[in-house]
């Protein structure tokens, strides 16, 4: 894929984003606030996703290890 076509495609996507959100009608200072808010929300979403996925993966791995461990220890832990 050509770099020039990639940049052209990204510019086309940005123009589509501006059309959908009607941000092409905003003044420059409004665009800065709008884009910074959107980027902050995207960053928080990605960070939260990263933390939750890491926590759930760790929890699932510990559960799997407990199932694959010593069955006698698992049975005693359930009874207690």
Secondary structure, 3 states (H helix, E strand, C coil): CCHHHHHHHHHHHHHHHHHHHCHHHCCHHHHHHHHHHHHHHHHHHHHHHHHHHHHHHHHHHHHHHHHHCCHHHHHHHHHC
